[in-house]
Structures are given as C-alpha cells and as structure tokens.
Amino acid sequence: MTGQDEIEATCYALAERIEQLVSNTKKGVPKLIILPIYSQLPADLQAKIFQKAEEGARKCIVATNIAETSLTVDGILYVIDTGYGKMKVYNPRMGMDALQVFPVSRAAADQRAGRAGRTGPGTCYRLYTDSAYQNEMLPNPVPEIQRTNLGNVVLLLKSLKIENLLDFDFMDPPPQDNILNSMYQLWVLGALNNVGGLTELGWKMVEFPLDPPLAKMLLMGQQLECVNEVLTIVSMLSVPSVFFRPKDRAEESDAAREKFFVPESDHLTLLNVYQQWKANQYRGDWCNDHFLHVKGLRKAREVRSQLLDILKTLKIPLTTCGETDWDVVRKAICSAYFHNSARLKGIGEYVNCRNGMPCHLHPSSALFGLGYTPDYVVYHELILTSKEYMQCATAVEPQWLAELGPMFFSVKDSDTSMLEHKRKQKEEKTAMEEEMENLRKEQAEMEKENKEREKKKRAKKQQQISMVGSSTYLRPKKLGL
C-alpha cells in the first residue's frame, strides 16, 4: 500500500471480512494474523512481522514500499502488488515538497515480485495489466537528484571550486530550475556572495552534514548565544516525527502531546520534548507512557553528539540562553527560515509573504486551536497532502523578518518617501552590477594570463625540439683491415 492511512484502512477491511466469514460459514475458518508495517510504527510492533506464526494460523503483512528492498520476511508465499507508491517530489517554483502517489517503475515491480517465494516457490498477483506494465511504467525509478532540493549538493560543489554548475557533468542531470533555485536560496541565506562564490559563512556551513538552513540556524545560535538549544532543535528536525498517534488511542496520544506544547512554536515544542526526556534519564518506558518514539529520540541524541563534535572542531563554544528566555531561539529559527515566512489571512490560514501561496496550520501544530494565532510565522517546509500544510511552524516578530531578510522585507517608515526607497534600491542594484563587471574583468585578465603562459610554454617546447634536431650526426669512420 502507499501509506499509513491506506495500510490502517486495509487492515480494518481485512479484519472485518474475516469476521463476516467466521459468522457466515459453518466450517472452521483458519486464523489470520494481520500485521501492518510502516516507518512510523513503534519498533516492538514492527518486530512482530518477523515472528513465526502460531500453529494453524496464517500471517498477512500489509506494508508500504519499505518491504520492497529494505527487509526480507521468511515464508512469504503470496505477494499482492497494487502498482503504486508514494514519492517525495520537490517543486522549485513553490519551494514545496509534495508527497504524491505515483505508479511504480518496472524495476520496482520486479523487486516486489521477488519478495514472494524467497525460501520456496511463490506467486505475485499484480493489480494492473501486462500492457500497463510494458507501456505505462518507467523502466527505472526517477533518480532522487532530479526530484529533491539541491541546496546541499550545490554547497558541496561550490566548496570543491566548481564555478559553472549548469555545465557540470552530472550522471543524472537535475532540472536547471532546481540548480538555479538552490543557488538563489544559498545567496539568500548568505552562503554565496553576489558573484556566486562561497562566503565565510558558506565555508562554515559546508562542514555540517545538514540542510543549508539548519546549518545557518546553528551558526546563528553562536551569535545569539543559544547554541545548546538550537543544537537540540536541529537534531530533532533531522529525524522523523517523534510523536506516535495510534488510531485506537488517538485522544490519549493527543492529550499526551498537548502537555509538551510551547504555544509560540513547534520547534520549541521539540526542544521541550528532548529536555523532558533528558530530565527523565533518557528512559524508554517514559517515552512509551507519553506516546513518543524512543527510537527517534535516540537517533536525535546520536545526531546531537555528532554535531557537537563538529562544533568542537570549529571551536564554537556551547552557549545557552537558560530555561526561560527562548525568544532568542525563535530569532535564530527566523534567521534560517525567513524565506519560508507567512502572514495571517484568516482563522488558521496564512499566505506566503513572498509568493502569496496559501499555507495552513496543521491540526497537530502547537499553534493550532490555542485561541491566539500570531500575525507572522516561519515554517520548516510546506507539505502538500490534502492541503498545503506548514510543517513545524514558529511565531516570529515582523521586525526580525526585516532585520534578517532585508532582500525581501523592510519596515515602512512614515518619514521616508517612495523616491528615497527607489533610490536606495537603485544604489544596491548598481553596486551589484559593478561587482559583476569587476568579476568579468578579473576573469578576462586571468584568461589572458593563462593564454600568455600557454604561449610561452609552447615556445619553450618548440625551442627544445629544434635544439635536439640541430645536433649533427657524426658517421663512424670505416676501419681498414
């Protein structure tokens, strides 16, 4: 199946069908153990699929494409392939990740068929025609580099002194829009200068194995003296959601989640979760009681220790802003995500400040349904499911947006006229054009120098060849006998 909701619906439908069979038939119906498997399922429930079925019972596993390659279950005789899977696709124009359902590729379909009969003969039932397999499915899945945000890739290539990325010889060339959008995003964050070279901040960002905005947030924490708190938030954002919401105990899990809420921010809610877990000696039973994924929190702790080692290498001290004053942490978050800012339009509805794209607070957000909705928020990313939902939102002050993102926002002063504003814009544009012109001149001079160097080298080589050629050949004298 394609996702968690579909899996839970399928498990429910199967259980219902078995009950009907039991009630309608006089013959004994063999027991069917229905087991779901998806990434958000707790580890103990995931492990059940590997346990041997009891005597006289059959095991039915309902899985996402995690069962395609990542794991092998012994004793599977039949596979039912729907021919669909979910894929994360990045839209550079909207700056949004969409988790969409696509038909799988032929290679993936063959891989699914291979799950049946690993230890004996098996059968795969495909819910699509042979014609669809031959003519409508792609031979291989679309490479990830062609459908994701390339911020990290561009930053790495720039650090390797590769100037012209559009002509770079990729194995699977990504769309030019993606490359240009990623370069623009890095310029906005201050990692690239006006002529496309890495800045001092950019060189520091390269050291972190993180998305550029998260690396910027961490380095901004150094300036605002809240590295410890920002480090925890970055670690928590680097792992899948730590909240667990089982269908049969949804109300209980929501109530447990609300206890951790920090009204101004989902990011600070994650920080609060980690600090509470730390205060309870990193216990697993405490996580289970509060509907948290202990596996996800342990992974976040690992990521945190690795990032701490990098900070020590860069000689960045571990400063803290204390338990109460978390406004500076919100400012650090704003410094990294001001390009993902939105302003309030209606109840729970926002619009992106730059492109007017509608954005909605997710019902699981700490800012949702708490009586007050802030005028301005920044968000980690926009996910398209049934609506455009902001994932991980934080309330920010409008002055911070103007201070940290001057290329997009400015505070409108009543005493400055429109003419002055236009003049300022013109000056900035002229300065940028001058910088570009200077770079062109430098490049032309370097090219000229290289040509002259090559010319001298060639002349020297020719001279050496002519000297070797001019040496006279002395014929040996014949010795008379």
N, C-alpha and C positions, 0 to 999 in steps of 0.2 A: 504494500500500500504506500501511498505518497507521504503521509504524515501522521502525527499523533492522534488528531481528531478522527481521521479515517480509520486508523487502527482500532481505536476505542469503539467506534460505531460498528465495525466488523465483528469485534469480539462479542459485543452485546447481541448482534443479529445471530451469530452462531449459537450463543448460549440459549437464546430464545427458541431457535429452530430445534435444538436438541431436546429442550423441554417439551415442545409440541410432539416430537417423535416418541418420546417416552410415554406421554399421556395418550397418544392415538394408537400406538401399536401394542399388541399383547405379547409379542416376542420381546425378549430382553435386548435392550439397546446397549452396546458396549460403551464404556465411559470414555468421554472425550475431554482431555485436559487442554484448555485454551490458554495459550501463553502469549502476551504481547512483548515486543522488543523494539525500543526506540531510544535515542540518546538521552532523553530527559528522565527515563525510568531509573529509580534508585538501583544501586549495584546488586543488592540482595535479590531483587525481583528479576533483574537481568540474568543472574546466575541460574535461575530456575530452568531456563531453556536447555542447559547442559546436563541437568539431572536425568537419570534413566527413568522412563515411565514405569509406573507400577504395573503389576501383572494384570493382563486383560484390559488395559487402558491404552488409548492412542493419544499421541501428542500432536496438537495443531498449533503451529507457531505463526503468528501474524506479525510481519516485520516490515520496516522501511528498507531502503536500498543499503542499509548497514549490513544486511545479510548477504549482499551481492558479492563482496570481496573481503570484508573485514573479519568475518568469523565463519567457522565451519562447524555444523552440528552433525554428529554421527547419527546414522539410522534414518535419515530423511529419504523417503521413497517417492513422494509426490511433491511437485512444485507447481503452484498456480501463479502465473505471471500476468499482471494487469497491463504491462507495457508502458506504464507511466512512472515518473519520478519527479521529485522537487529539485529545482536548481536555482541557486542564487545568481541573479543577473544584475549587473551594475549599469545604471543609466547615467552617463556623464553629464548630460544637459540638465537633469534634475538633481544630480548628486544623490541618487537614491538607490538602495538595494531592493530589488523585488524578488521575493521567494515565489517562483512560479512553477506550475505543473507543466512538464514537457513530456512528449513521447521519448522513451529511452532509445539509445543507439543500438545498432545490431550487435556491436561488441558487448554491450551491457546485457542485452537479451541472451546472448550465448553464455555469458558468465552466470546469469540467473538459472539457465537450463542446467548448467554444470553443477548446481547445488544438489540436484536430485541424484541419488544413487552414487554417493561418494564411496560408500563401503559395499555396494551391491547394485543390482540393476534398478533403475528408477525411471519415472516418467515426468515430463513437464507439460502442463496444459497452458497454452497461451491464449489469452482473451483478445486476440487480434488475428487477422487473416495472414496467409503466407504472402499475398500480394502487398499488404501494408508493410510487412517485414522487408520485402525486396525493394519496394519503390518509395515508401514514405519515410522510412527510418534512416538516419545518418549512419554511415559506416562506423564512425567513432564518436565519442562524446566531444563537445566543443571544449578546447583547451581552456583551463582556468584563467590563463593570462589574457584571454580575449574577452572575458566577461566579469572582470573584477577591477576594483580601484587600484591604479598602478603607482600610488604615491611612494610606497616603499621601494619599488623597482627603480623608479626614476631617481630617487635619492641615492640609491646604491650605485647606479650607473654614473651619476654625476660625480660621486666620490672617487670613481675609477678614472676620472678625467676624460669621459666620453662626452664631447661637446654636442654633436648633432645627433639627437636621439631619433629623429624622424627617419634618418637614413641608416640607423643601426640594424645589423643583420640578425634579427630575431629568428629563432627556429619556426615559431608560430607568430607572425607579426600581429600585434594587437591593433584595434582601430586607432587611427591618428587622433580622433576626438578624445579618446581615453588618455593618450600621452599628453596632449596639449592641456587637457583639463587638470591632470595631475601636476603638471609643471606650474600651472596657474595657482593651484591650491598651495603648492610649496612656496611660491612667491608671496602669497597672501600671509602665510604663516611666518615669513621672514627667513626661510631656509635658503631661498635663492635670491640673488640680487637682480637689479633691473636688466642685466645683460645675460642672465641665465647661469651665472657661476654660483658655487656654494658660498654662503656667508659663514661667519664664525659660529653662529647658532646652528647652521646646517651641518657643519663638520661634527658638532657635538651630538646632533640628532642621529647621525649615521651610526654612532656607537651603540644605540639601543635597538634591540630586535623588536621594535614596536611600530604601529602605525604612526606616521608623522605627527598628527595632532596629539597623540598620547605622549610622545617624546617631548613635544613642545610644552605640554602641561607639566611634565616632570621637571623640566628645566626652568619653567616659570615659578614652580614651587620653591626653587632655590632663591629667586629674587624676593618672593613674598614671605620667605621663611616658614614654609609649611610643607617641607619635603616629605616628612614622615606620613602625613595624612594623604597627600597626593599619590605617594608610592602605593599605599593600600588601595586607593580608588582605581589606579591604573592596573594593578594586579587583579582586582575583582572584575574589571572590564575585559581583561584578557582571557577569561574563562566563560563558558556558557552560564546561563542564569542559575543561581544557587537556590532559588525558591522552587519547592516541589508542591504541585497542586493536584492531588489525586481526585478523580471525578466523584468518587463516592464520599469524600470528606472535604469537599470544596469550601464549605462555610468555615469549618475548623481551621483549614490552612490559611484562608483569607484573614481570619481573626488573628492568627499567629503572626502573619506577615505585617499586619497593621501595627503591631507592637513595636516593630523596628522603624516605622516611618519617621522621617525627618521632613516636616511639611514643605520646606522650601526646595527640596532636591531629592531626586532618585539616586544621584551619585553619593550624597551624604548618607542616604539610607544604606547603601552598600558598605560605606565606611563604618556605620553604626553596627551592622551585622558582624563584620570582621572583628571589631573591637569587643563586642559582647562574647563572641566565640573565644577570643583570646582571654578575656576575663574568666571564662569557664574552662580554662586549661585545655583548649582545643579538643574537647570531648566529642566523641561520635554520638553517644546517647542523647546529649543535649541537642545536637543537630536534628536527630530523629524526632524528638519531642516538639521541636519548633518548625517542622516541615522544611528542613534545609538539606541540600545535597552535601553530605560530608566529603564526597569525592571531589566535588567542585571547589569547596573551601580549601581542601588540602592542596589541590593544584594551584590555587591562588597563592597559598603560603609558599609553595615552591618557586613560583614566578617572582614573588616578592623578594625572596632571598637571592635569586639570580640577579635581579635588577639592583639590589643593594650592593652586590659585588661590583657591578659596573659603575655605580655611583662612587664607590671607594676608589676604583681605578682612576676615575676622572677627578678625584679629590673634591667631591661635592659633599659638604657636611650634612648630617641628618638632623635638620632643624624641625621644630614642632611649634604649632600655634596654640597648643593646650586643648583642653576638653570642651571649652565653651565657645571661643571666638572662631567660628567656622566660616565667617564672611570672606576671609582672605582665600580660603579653599575654593569658594564659589567664584572668586575673581580669577583664580588660576585656571579653573574649568572654562570660564568665559574666554580667557586668553587663547585657548586652543580651539574652541568651537564657536567663535563669534560669527564665522561664515555660515553656521547652521543655527541662525537665530530666527525667532518667530515672535510676532506681536499678537496680542489678543484681539479676536474679531467677534466671537460670540461666546456662549457658555461651553467651555471645554474645547472651543475651536480656535485655532490660530492660523495665521498666514505667514509664510516665509518672508522675512524683511527684504530679501534681495529679489526674488522672482515671483512673489505673490502666490506661491504653491500652497494649497490648503494642507494644514497639519492638524492632527487630532491627538489629544492626550489619551494614552492607553488606559483602559479601566483599572489595570493593575498598578498604575503610577501613583506615587505618594502625593502628587499634586492634584489627582483626580478626586472630585467629590468631597473635598475637605473644607468646603464653604468659601474659601478665597482662592481666586485664580490670579496669578501675577500677570502684569501687563506685558512683560518680556521674558522669554525663556530661551535657553540654548539647549540643543539636544545632541546626543551621541551619533545617531543615524536615523534615517527615515526608512521605515519598512512598509512595503505595500502588501497588505493581505486583503481584507475586505474593504479597508480604508487606508489612507496614508497615516500611519501611526508613528509618533515620535518615540523612539526608544531611548530611555534614560534621559529625562529632562531635568533641567535645573533653572530656578528663577534667578534672573540677573537684573542689575540696575542699568537703566539706559545709558548713564554716564560711562559705565565700563565699556559698553559697546563702542562709544565714540573714542574713548581713550585707547583701547586695544585694537580696534579695527578701523583706523582713520581712512583707509581706502574705500570703505563702504558707508561709514556713518560719520555724522558731525552734529554737534549741538548747535541749534539755530539760535544765535544771539540776536536780540531785538535791535541792538545798536549797529550791527554790521549790515550793509546794504547788499543787494544782489550783485551789483557791479564788483564790489570787493571780493565776493565769493568767487565770481567768474575769473577775476584777475589772478587770484590765488591758484585756481585750477590750471590756468594758462601757464603760470610760472612753473608749476610742478611738471606739466607736460613738456615744456621747453627744456627743463633740466634733464628729463628722461631722454628726450631726443638727442641732446648734447652728449649724454653718456653713451648712447648707441652709436653716434657718429664717431666719438673717440675710439670706441671699440673697433669699428670698421677700419679706422686709420691704423690702429695698432696691428690688426690682422693683416692689412695690406703691407705694412712695413716688415712684419715678420715673414710674410710670403716672399717679399723682395730679397730679404736677407738670406732666406733658405735657398732661393734660386741662385744668388751670387755664390753661396757656399758650394752648391752643387756644381756650378760652372767652374770654380777654382779646382774642385776635386777632380772633375773630368779632365781639365787641362793638365793637372799634375800627373794623372794616369797616362794620358797620351804622351807626355814628355818621357815618362819612364819607359813606355813601349818603344818610342823612337830611339832612345839611348841603347836599349837592348838590341834593336835591329841594326844600328850603325856599326857595331863591333865587326871588324874584318876577320874573315875566315882564313887561317893560315893552312895551306896544303902541306902535308908532311913530305919531306924530301925522299926520293927513292934511293934506297941503299943499293949501291952496286955490289955485285957478288964477284 
